[in-house]
Amino acid sequence: MIELRPFASLGGADHGWLDTKHHFSFADYHDPARLNWGQLRVWNDDVIAPKSGFPPHGHRDMEIVTYVRSGAITHKDSLGNTGRTGVGDVQVMSAGTGIQHAEYNVEDEATTLFQLWIVPDQRGGAPGWGARPFPKEGRDGRFVALASGMEGDGDALPIRAEARVLGATVKAGDTLAYDTAADRHLYLVPATGKVRVGEVEVNARDGAAITGLERIEVTALEDSELVLVDAR
């Protein structure tokens, strides 16, 4: 099954400093048909205005992955971690038993990002944060694990879930294949470009919810940058 979720159909709100779209029910947006996709609970598509951001707030029992599409986000948390995550970089916060953090765009330009929340396999555990660069040239023509709790993904940022977040760049006319299992839940979003998955065309910032397949083939109709989640 491949279900297209067009960008225009997403929930969301424009708060002035934050223009956000929600692939799943979040905040004031509630759709009982879009509560989660397996362990994937949140996929937010955020545009954050310059010199603004999220003031300190708390989380617990969630793996939060931030994929920066343009600009940069600056992180501070109650553990004393600070860091700037720019284009091509990924950050992971394991909320565990509880953590307070703030996320600000201190740049002179808007920051665009995807923020993904994945339900951990077990509740609790010490909170933590980490970030690292993933140069786009390293993802050219192949899926690369950016954050993962699965065996064999040692270079990825760790998460506490049997899931992985992957990135790829693919040139128009090329096809990427990804092997999975029929009981897994895949969710694919092109950050840029346009692709075809099976017979379904997926435009930039659309979502494709996929399950029941052991292999997907993604053909780029335009030069594309892809983010894929594979979860239980």
CORCORZI-V36605 format. One record per pair of residues at least 6 apart in sequence whose ideal C-beta (glycine too) atoms are under 7 Angstrom apart, sorted by the first residue. I is the first residue (numbers start at 1). J is the second residue. Records with the same first field share a line. If there is no record, write none. Layout:
# CORCORZI-V36605
I->J + J
This chain:
# CORCORZI-V36605
1->210 + 211 + 212
2->197 + 198 + 200 + 208 + 210
3->209
4->200 + 202 + 206 + 208
5->23 + 206 + 207 + 209
6->206
7->21 + 203 + 205 + 206
10->21 + 22 + 23
11->22 + 29 + 31
12->20 + 21 + 22 + 29
13->20 + 28
17->48 + 49 + 52
18->46 + 48
19->47
20->44 + 45 + 46
21->45
22->29 + 44
23->43 + 207
24->34 + 35 + 36 + 41 + 42 + 43
25->31 + 34 + 35
26->42 + 44
37->185 + 187 + 209
38->185 + 231 + 232
39->118 + 119 + 161 + 163 + 231 + 232
40->116 + 118 + 185 + 187 + 229 + 231
41->117 + 118 + 119
42->115 + 116 + 117
43->114 + 116 + 187 + 189 + 207
44->115
45->114 + 205
46->112 + 113 + 115
47->110 + 112
48->105 + 110 + 111
49->105 + 110
50->105 + 107 + 108 + 109 + 110
51->105 + 106
52->105
53->102 + 103 + 104 + 105
54->102 + 103
55->102
56->100 + 101 + 102
57->100
58->98 + 99 + 100
59->95 + 99
60->95 + 96 + 97 + 98
61->95 + 120 + 123
62->95 + 117 + 119 + 120
63->92 + 94 + 118 + 120 + 159 + 160 + 161
64->93 + 95 + 115 + 117
65->90 + 92 + 116 + 118 + 147 + 159 + 165
66->73 + 85 + 90 + 91 + 113 + 115
67->90 + 113 + 114 + 227
68->85 + 86 + 87 + 89 + 111 + 113
69->112 + 113 + 114 + 191
70->87 + 111 + 112
71->105 + 107 + 109 + 110 + 111 + 112
72->84 + 85 + 86 + 107 + 111
73->85 + 103 + 105 + 111 + 113
74->84 + 104 + 106
75->81 + 82 + 83 + 85 + 91 + 101 + 103 + 129
76->82 + 101 + 102
77->99 + 100 + 101 + 129
78->99 + 100
79->99 + 127 + 129
81->129
83->91 + 131
85->91 + 131
88->133 + 134 + 135 + 136
89->131 + 132 + 133 + 134
90->131 + 132 + 134 + 146 + 147 + 157
91->129 + 130 + 131
92->130 + 147 + 157 + 159
93->99 + 101 + 129
94->125 + 127 + 128 + 159 + 160
95->127
96->124 + 125 + 126 + 127
97->124 + 125 + 126 + 127
98->127
99->127
105->111
114->189 + 227
116->165 + 229
118->159 + 161 + 163 + 231
119->161
120->160 + 161
121->160 + 161 + 162
125->160
130->157
132->157
134->144 + 146 + 167
136->169
138->144
139->167 + 168 + 169
140->169
141->170 + 174
142->168 + 176
143->166 + 168 + 176 + 178 + 228
144->166 + 167 + 168
145->153 + 156 + 164 + 166
146->156 + 157 + 165 + 166 + 167
147->156 + 157 + 159 + 164 + 165
148->156 + 159 + 164
149->158 + 159 + 160 + 161 + 162 + 163
150->162 + 164
153->164
156->164
162->232
163->229 + 230 + 231 + 232
164->230
165->227 + 229
166->228 + 230
167->226 + 227
168->176 + 226
169->225
170->176 + 218 + 220 + 224 + 226
171->220 + 223
172->220 + 221 + 222 + 223
173->220
174->220
175->217 + 218 + 219
176->218
177->215 + 217
178->216 + 228
179->214 + 215
180->186 + 213 + 214 + 215 + 216 + 230
181->214
182->212 + 213 + 214
184->211 + 230 + 231 + 232
185->211 + 231 + 232
186->210 + 211 + 216 + 228 + 229 + 230
187->207 + 209 + 229
188->197 + 202 + 208 + 210 + 226 + 228
189->205 + 206 + 207 + 227
190->202 + 203 + 204 + 224 + 225 + 226
191->204 + 225 + 227
192->204 + 224 + 225
193->204 + 220 + 222 + 223 + 224 + 225
194->201 + 203 + 204 + 221 + 222 + 224
195->202 + 218 + 219 + 220 + 221 + 224 + 226
196->219 + 221
197->208 + 210 + 216 + 218
200->208
201->221
202->208
210->216
218->226
